[in-house]
């Protein structure tokens, strides 16, 4: 199963990614959680020990590896380099593992609509393609507000894209923009997830202002998220009500993805 999770900054997409990672690991499934946010914080939400998180280096910052695999020359602009570098060993070699969850940080490179073709973006694109098409595990891709790490070659491999929204007009406006970007890649299995909801009024606002997307479910506002951040505990442990709501979401997603 390959799931991309996106949304406006601060809406709770990293929280949802961490909850789903623990839920699938709890089921005994192999889980690869990928932090594709320019400011990685998934390790903290997952409750990874600090020494493991400190030991991670985002792939986009691994200059020596990038030059070795692409054949690019350090300090030069332009020139020739490999467009299909070897990446199959990267997920296992450069990830951290805790409680049955494998965590990999991608880092940020100017990609997507800008059409950047550089050694860093080539490594990341090839790596994501390999992970989505070749890896046999649950992959959770915690993305920034967009689809910049995906391409038409990998769109069919994504089982679902979850767009996390708050009950605000701005957040739902971002969801509409993401829907347009996903449509350009022919991603069709898109779902909204309402986050930080405080009652039926919030749920109804999200339903009424959805940009034509089904609402998979809702995550309540939970002070346990803040407590988890302060203590370094997994959100999954610190916010049991939230974890149960995420279990309900995972069950709803299972039903949506079942063959007709």
RODO-2510 file (C-alpha; in nm, 4 decimals, decimal comma):
residues 260
     n   res          X          Y          Z
     1     x     0,0000     0,0000     0,0000
     2     x     0,1345     0,3411    -0,1001
     3     x    -0,0254     0,6502     0,0548
     4     x     0,0693     1,0136    -0,0055
     5     x    -0,0320     1,2621     0,2652
     6     x    -0,0351     1,6332     0,1974
     7     x    -0,2012     1,9588     0,2960
     8     x    -0,1343     2,3163     0,4013
     9     x     0,1473     2,3597     0,6522
    10     x     0,0429     2,3104     1,0113
    11     x    -0,2830     2,1252     0,9487
    12     x    -0,1671     1,7988     1,1046
    13     x    -0,0474     1,5913     0,8101
    14     x     0,2664     1,4805     0,9955
    15     x     0,0525     1,3824     1,2936
    16     x    -0,1705     1,1733     1,0659
    17     x     0,1313     1,0134     0,8966
    18     x     0,2762     0,9140     1,2328
    19     x    -0,0539     0,7687     1,3521
    20     x    -0,1019     0,5618     1,0379
    21     x     0,2578     0,4373     1,0582
    22     x     0,1984     0,3012     1,4076
    23     x    -0,1396     0,1563     1,3085
    24     x     0,0035    -0,0389     1,0157
    25     x     0,3049    -0,1492     1,2227
    26     x     0,0605    -0,2631     1,4906
    27     x    -0,1007    -0,4833     1,2246
    28     x     0,2356    -0,6495     1,1694
    29     x     0,2974    -0,4826     0,8323
    30     x     0,6331    -0,3518     0,7121
    31     x     0,6181     0,0286     0,7162
    32     x     0,8394     0,2845     0,5438
    33     x     0,7588     0,6410     0,6523
    34     x     0,9114     0,9069     0,4285
    35     x     0,9525     1,2641     0,5497
    36     x     0,9428     1,4762     0,2342
    37     x     0,8784     1,8041     0,4141
    38     x     1,1526     2,0709     0,3780
    39     x     1,1524     2,0988     0,7587
    40     x     1,1473     1,7338     0,8687
    41     x     0,9655     1,6608     1,1942
    42     x     0,8103     1,3187     1,1327
    43     x     1,0656     1,1470     1,3537
    44     x     0,9495     1,3490     1,6526
    45     x     0,5808     1,2744     1,5876
    46     x     0,6647     0,9042     1,5568
    47     x     0,8442     0,9183     1,8916
    48     x     1,1808     0,8086     1,7536
    49     x     1,4602     0,8441     2,0119
    50     x     1,6498     1,1679     1,9684
    51     x     1,9778     0,9927     1,8886
    52     x     1,8162     0,8102     1,5955
    53     x     1,6687     1,1312     1,4539
    54     x     2,0001     1,3131     1,4920
    55     x     2,1670     1,0314     1,3000
    56     x     1,9485     1,0871     0,9940
    57     x     2,0680     1,3023     0,7046
    58     x     1,8188     1,4082     0,4374
    59     x     1,9094     1,2428     0,1080
    60     x     1,9126     1,5763    -0,0774
    61     x     2,1998     1,6905     0,1474
    62     x     2,4193     1,3864     0,0849
    63     x     2,6493     1,5541    -0,1658
    64     x     2,9096     1,2776    -0,1726
    65     x     2,6440     1,0119    -0,2394
    66     x     2,4742     1,2265    -0,5033
    67     x     2,7993     1,2916    -0,6891
    68     x     2,8994     0,9255    -0,6671
    69     x     2,5674     0,7934    -0,7979
    70     x     2,5029     1,0545    -1,0694
    71     x     2,8619     1,1141    -1,1823
    72     x     2,8092     1,4891    -1,1443
    73     x     3,1134     1,7025    -1,0753
    74     x     3,1170     1,8934    -0,7458
    75     x     3,1094     2,2718    -0,7751
    76     x     3,0044     2,2795    -1,1405
    77     x     2,6833     2,4060    -1,2958
    78     x     2,5422     2,2097    -1,5863
    79     x     2,7376     1,9273    -1,7440
    80     x     2,6467     1,5643    -1,7845
    81     x     2,5249     1,3260    -1,5164
    82     x     2,3295     1,0022    -1,4976
    83     x     1,9516     1,0335    -1,5135
    84     x     1,8965     0,6815    -1,3775
    85     x     2,1372     0,6506    -1,0823
    86     x     2,1367     0,3469    -0,8563
    87     x     1,9046     0,4043    -0,5570
    88     x     1,7839     0,0575    -0,4539
    89     x     2,0055     0,0441    -0,1429
    90     x     1,9198     0,3916    -0,0130
    91     x     1,5959     0,3197     0,1819
    92     x     1,7553     0,0473     0,3946
    93     x     2,1005     0,2008     0,4222
    94     x     2,0050     0,5540     0,5241
    95     x     1,6904     0,5057     0,7312
    96     x     1,6331     0,4666     1,1041
    97     x     1,4122     0,1939     1,2530
    98     x     1,2048     0,2098     1,5697
    99     x     0,9022     0,0050     1,6795
   100     x     0,8797    -0,1642     1,3426
   101     x     0,8753     0,1634     1,1470
   102     x     1,1479     0,2593     0,9032
   103     x     1,2005     0,6381     0,8682
   104     x     1,3705     0,8062     0,5721
   105     x     1,4209     1,1809     0,5253
   106     x     1,4313     1,3171     0,1693
   107     x     1,5120     1,6848     0,2193
   108     x     1,4193     1,9717    -0,0088
   109     x     1,5123     2,0363    -0,3712
   110     x     1,3415     2,2808    -0,6047
   111     x     1,1316     2,0442    -0,8118
   112     x     0,7896     2,0122    -0,9735
   113     x     0,6665     2,2948    -1,1937
   114     x     1,0042     2,4677    -1,2030
   115     x     1,1325     2,1743    -1,4068
   116     x     1,4584     2,1546    -1,2179
   117     x     1,6886     1,8907    -1,3633
   118     x     1,9860     1,8655    -1,1319
   119     x     2,1694     1,5781    -0,9611
   120     x     1,9768     1,6263    -0,6336
   121     x     1,6329     1,6228    -0,7943
   122     x     1,7331     1,3299    -1,0160
   123     x     1,8289     1,1233    -0,7107
   124     x     1,5023     1,2057    -0,5325
   125     x     1,2821     1,1400    -0,8335
   126     x     1,4531     0,8080    -0,9055
   127     x     1,4367     0,7123    -0,5376
   128     x     1,0632     0,7873    -0,5091
   129     x     0,9970     0,5957    -0,8313
   130     x     1,1883     0,2966    -0,6958
   131     x     1,0102     0,3075    -0,3589
   132     x     0,6631     0,3370    -0,5091
   133     x     0,7103     0,0818    -0,7858
   134     x     0,9559    -0,1708    -0,6392
   135     x     0,9246    -0,1791    -0,2594
   136     x     0,6818    -0,4312    -0,1094
   137     x     0,5690    -0,2558     0,2079
   138     x     0,3355     0,0116     0,3360
   139     x     0,4792     0,3437     0,2206
   140     x     0,3582     0,6651     0,3834
   141     x     0,4823     0,9776     0,2072
   142     x     0,4527     1,2878     0,4275
   143     x     0,4651     1,5664     0,1693
   144     x     0,4647     1,9441     0,1690
   145     x     0,1551     2,1236     0,0333
   146     x     0,1695     1,9830    -0,3182
   147     x     0,2666     1,6830    -0,5274
   148     x     0,6243     1,7836    -0,6075
   149     x     0,7763     1,4433    -0,5317
   150     x     0,5406     1,2571    -0,7613
   151     x     0,5308     1,2247    -1,1389
   152     x     0,3185     1,0591    -1,4039
   153     x     0,5431     0,7547    -1,3944
   154     x     0,4537     0,6930    -1,0290
   155     x     0,0972     0,8265    -1,0053
   156     x    -0,0568     0,4860    -1,0722
   157     x     0,1459     0,3353    -0,7874
   158     x    -0,0117     0,5686    -0,5297
   159     x    -0,3118     0,3902    -0,3838
   160     x    -0,4510     0,7065    -0,2284
   161     x    -0,3669     1,0696    -0,1590
   162     x    -0,4990     1,2050     0,1682
   163     x    -0,5343     1,5842     0,1792
   164     x    -0,5449     1,6981     0,5406
   165     x    -0,7529     2,0101     0,6096
   166     x    -0,8551     2,2205     0,9054
   167     x    -1,2067     2,3661     0,9244
   168     x    -1,0877     2,6933     0,7675
   169     x    -1,1420     2,8493     0,4264
   170     x    -0,7689     2,8917     0,3680
   171     x    -0,6930     2,5271     0,4380
   172     x    -0,9722     2,4096     0,2071
   173     x    -0,8501     2,6518    -0,0593
   174     x    -0,5102     2,4833    -0,0466
   175     x    -0,6862     2,1480    -0,0819
   176     x    -0,8484     2,2697    -0,4011
   177     x    -0,5087     2,3723    -0,5403
   178     x    -0,3634     2,0320    -0,4508
   179     x    -0,6569     1,8631    -0,6203
   180     x    -0,5714     2,0527    -0,9405
   181     x    -0,2045     1,9522    -0,9236
   182     x    -0,2997     1,5911    -0,8578
   183     x    -0,5366     1,5990    -1,1541
   184     x    -0,2482     1,7036    -1,3792
   185     x    -0,0767     1,3767    -1,2789
   186     x    -0,4018     1,1818    -1,3236
   187     x    -0,4182     1,0962    -0,9553
   188     x    -0,7813     1,0115    -0,8967
   189     x    -0,8029     0,8492    -0,5540
   190     x    -0,8099     1,1672    -0,3469
   191     x    -0,9701     1,2009    -0,0048
   192     x    -1,0060     1,4795     0,2492
   193     x    -0,9232     1,4205     0,6144
   194     x    -1,0607     1,6793     0,8559
   195     x    -0,8093     1,7661     1,1271
   196     x    -0,8337     1,9540     1,4594
   197     x    -1,2139     1,9396     1,4539
   198     x    -1,3950     2,0434     1,7704
   199     x    -1,7506     1,9432     1,6958
   200     x    -2,0221     1,8882     1,4393
   201     x    -2,0028     2,2491     1,3202
   202     x    -1,6405     2,1958     1,2124
   203     x    -1,7235     1,8661     1,0436
   204     x    -2,0135     2,0218     0,8543
   205     x    -1,7957     2,3157     0,7418
   206     x    -1,5446     2,0752     0,5888
   207     x    -1,8152     1,8708     0,4177
   208     x    -1,9850     2,1811     0,2730
   209     x    -1,6624     2,3408     0,1483
   210     x    -1,4889     2,0307     0,0176
   211     x    -1,3525     2,0925    -0,3348
   212     x    -1,5574     1,8025    -0,4685
   213     x    -1,3653     1,5372    -0,2766
   214     x    -1,5031     1,2687    -0,0439
   215     x    -1,4283     1,3154     0,3258
   216     x    -1,2620     1,0009     0,4571
   217     x    -1,3002     1,0961     0,8221
   218     x    -1,2064     1,3376     1,0980
   219     x    -0,9369     1,3755     1,3613
   220     x    -1,0362     1,5630     1,6769
   221     x    -0,8368     1,8473     1,8286
   222     x    -0,6408     1,6751     2,1042
   223     x    -0,4092     1,8344     2,3643
   224     x    -0,2176     1,5067     2,3654
   225     x    -0,0415     1,6192     2,0453
   226     x     0,1190     1,9100     2,2291
   227     x     0,2094     1,6927     2,5246
   228     x     0,3703     1,4380     2,2913
   229     x     0,5792     1,7111     2,1313
   230     x     0,6991     1,8360     2,4696
   231     x     0,7827     1,4942     2,6080
   232     x     0,9159     1,3276     2,2923
   233     x     0,6540     1,0531     2,3159
   234     x     0,4800     0,9164     2,0064
   235     x     0,1520     1,0934     1,9345
   236     x     0,0089     0,7431     1,8974
   237     x     0,0761     0,6774     2,2687
   238     x     0,0063     1,0231     2,4093
   239     x    -0,3309     1,0789     2,2397
   240     x    -0,5328     0,7544     2,2541
   241     x    -0,8562     0,9228     2,1395
   242     x    -0,6755     1,0574     1,8356
   243     x    -0,5173     0,7173     1,7703
   244     x    -0,8609     0,5562     1,7710
   245     x    -0,9908     0,8151     1,5236
   246     x    -0,6926     0,7318     1,3012
   247     x    -0,7767     0,3609     1,3284
   248     x    -1,1265     0,4450     1,2046
   249     x    -0,9707     0,6389     0,9156
   250     x    -0,7463     0,3452     0,8267
   251     x    -1,0492     0,1130     0,8291
   252     x    -1,2408     0,3543     0,6036
   253     x    -0,9442     0,3672     0,3658
   254     x    -0,9314    -0,0142     0,3601
   255     x    -1,2942    -0,0185     0,2492
   256     x    -1,2332     0,2460    -0,0192
   257     x    -0,9397     0,0559    -0,1653
   258     x    -1,1068    -0,2834    -0,1757
   259     x    -1,1620    -0,4084    -0,5315
   260     x    -1,5189    -0,3556    -0,6485
***
